[in-house]
């Protein structure tokens, strides 16, 4: 289920949509994010910086 956000001053133009989540889905998503954060932290600063640089390179390639 999605929640639609509209702009009432502009003929109710749709400006965005977000997924509706049940309380259990929110708990599951928060747990997943917490675990990912822990794994990210455990990589260490050197590996994290390498991965961020690789991601930046991919973004640069997409722009050209």
C-alpha positions in Angstrom: 0.0 0.0 0.0 1.3 3.5 -0.9 0.6 6.9 0.7 0.4 9.6 -1.9 1.4 13.2 -1.1 -0.2 15.9 -3.2 0.1 19.7 -3.5 -3.3 21.2 -2.8 -2.3 24.6 -4.2 -1.5 23.1 -7.6 -4.6 21.1 -8.5 -3.5 18.3 -6.1 -0.5 17.5 -8.2 1.2 14.3 -7.0 4.6 15.2 -5.5 5.5 11.8 -4.1 4.6 8.4 -2.8 5.8 6.4 0.1 5.2 2.8 1.0 3.1 2.1 4.1 4.7 -0.3 6.5 3.1 -2.3 9.3 4.7 -2.0 12.8 6.4 -5.4 12.3 7.8 -4.4 8.9 9.2 -1.3 10.5 10.9 -3.4 13.3 12.3 -5.7 10.7 13.7 -2.9 8.6 15.2 -1.2 11.6 16.9 -4.5 12.6 18.2 -4.9 9.0 19.6 -1.4 9.0 21.2 -1.9 12.5 22.9 -5.1 11.3 24.1 -3.4 8.1 25.5 -0.5 10.1 27.4 -3.0 12.3 28.8 -4.8 9.3 29.8 -1.4 7.7 31.6 -0.3 10.9 33.4 -3.7 11.1 34.9 -3.2 7.6 37.2 -0.6 8.9 37.9 2.9 7.6 40.3 1.8 4.8 37.9 -0.7 3.2 34.9 1.7 3.7 36.8 4.5 1.9 37.8 2.1 -0.9 34.1 1.2 -1.4 33.0 4.8 -1.3 35.6 5.7 -3.9 34.4 2.8 -6.2 30.9 4.0 -5.8 31.9 7.6 -6.7 33.6 6.3 -9.8 30.5 4.4 -10.8 28.5 7.6 -10.4 31.0 9.5 -12.5 30.7 6.9 -15.3 27.0 7.2 -15.3 27.1 11.0 -15.7 29.2 10.8 -18.8 
